[in-house]
């Protein structure tokens, strides 16, 4: 279901998180997600809202991370997690992973995302 962002009953104090998939074939994508809203009779498990998405092509990992920080870590929201696809922790020949590069320039605490069957479906 989609709806205009202005109609989403979003509260800044709800936990937010960022899910990131840095592609190795020239495209990167990050989805900014709002956690499940508090439970309600209509949605006993709460609702998850996707608030914003940022995509880029051929952008170095460090520049990509800086842009995510600029867009999403503005202090107006409670961000509880920055999740990178697990392959971002693979070493790429120079002794550093993409996760290392992204954390070095932003000082954000990236964590490996779960891409098991249930995590992938979410």
N, C-alpha and C positions, 0 to 999 in steps of 0.2 A: 504494500500500500504506500502511496506517496501522498504528501501533503505539503503545502507551502510552509516554509520554516516559521513564518510569523504565526501560524496556527498551532505549532508544537508547544505544548505546555511545559517548556523546559525551564528548570531552575538551575542557577549557577552552582549551587551547593551540591547538586547530584554529582556522583563520581563520573568523570569523563575518562576516556582512554583513546589512544591513537594506535591504529593497526597499520603496519607498513609492509609492503611487499616491494623490495627493490629488485627490479628485473635485470638480468644480465644480458639481455639481447637488445638493449637500447631504450627500454621503457621502464618507468618507475611509477608507483602509485601509492598513495596513502589515503586511507579513509579515516575521517575524524568521527568518532562514535560517542554518543551519550549512553551511559549505562542504562540498565533497566530502570524505569521509573519505579517509584514505590508501588507495591502491590495494591490492587483495587479489586472490587467485586468483578468488574468486567475483564481485568487482566491479572489474575491471581499471582502470576510470576513477574508482573511488571511488563513494561514495553521498552524496546531498544530503539533509539532514534539515531539515524545517520545524519549528522548536522552539516558536514562539509566534506568535500573530497578535493585533494590536490593531486594532479598528475603532471609528470614532466618526462621529456625524452632526452637522452644523451646528457644528463646532468651528473657531474661527479658526486659521489656519495656525500662528501663534506658539504658541498653547496646545497644538495637536496636536504640534508639534515638542518642546515642553517635556515632554510626557507620554512621547513616544518616548525621549527622553534619560533620563528618570527610570526607565523600565522596562528599557531595553536597555543603557545605557552605565553599568553599575554597577561596572566595573573587573574583574569576575570572568572576562571573556571577552576574547579578542583580536578586536576588531572592525576589519576591514580596509577596510570601505566602507559608506557610507550613500548609497543610490541612489534618486533621485527621478525620477518620470516626466518626460520631456523638456519637456512643456508647463508644468512648474512654473517654467521660466526665461522664459516669456513675460511681457512687460510688461503690467500691468493698469491703465493710465491714470494712476497716481500716480508713475510712474518706478521702481517697485520690483516685483520678481517675488515669487512665493510662496517661491521658493528663497532670495531675499535676506532675506525676513522670518524664515524658519525658521533661517537661519544666524546672523542678528543676535542672536536670543535664546538660542541654544544654543552657538554657536561650533563647531558640528560641520561637518565638511567634506563637504557633500553634493555628489554628482556626478550628471550626467545618466545615467539608465539607458539601455541600448540597447534600443530597441523595434523593431529590424529583425526580419525573419522568424525568424532563428535565436535572437536575444535574446528575442523574444516567446515563443517555444516553451519557452525555459528557465524 
